[in-house]
Amino acid sequence: MAGAHNSLSIEYDDGNLQSTINRLIALSSDLTPVNIEIAEYLHRRTRDHFDSEQGPDGVAWAKVSPATQAQKDEGYNIGGSRTSLPIPGKALHGATLHLRDTIFPFWGKDEAGVSTGPATQDYAAAHQFGTQGMQIQVPAHQRLVTQAFGRMLKFPVWSNVRAHSFAGNTPARPYLGLGKDDEREILEILEDEILSLMPSA
């Protein structure tokens, strides 16, 4: 977790990538242009993981229960009316695609990556790493109740929820990180940049 940015991030290091980066550093004092390209590539790939429902290693995510999926596919109550999912049948695609769409790229002279948006780090970490075997503490809060006993309420009401805890049961569905194909692609981006900086014969 990157506490200063109030976000979730995963750092990845590999000897081959580091060797290529060191060669690039020797040729350029500012890696920002190539880091922008790498960060944008990682951003696209991370969004792809949500749409393909696979981790960076290509392993398929655990499916949600049939009952939960049926509820998700039925849609959500937003503003008092039922709203269908933008992409039905997906485990982590809610009505707003909030988690997927708050992943953002970042870069600098010596870094490139993706991270989660502000105030999403707990939710993001729960899906990245899973919560199975954890005891989750929920502080007292207010909740907008939109349905009761399986029926939509005509007028949603706010309800006070006491502080409580529950056993986590969410399986890990990793979406941040690098797979072998990603590593090869980033190496190609770096090598192309090195070649572009080489003095012509």
Disulfide bonds with the S-S distance in Angstrom:
none
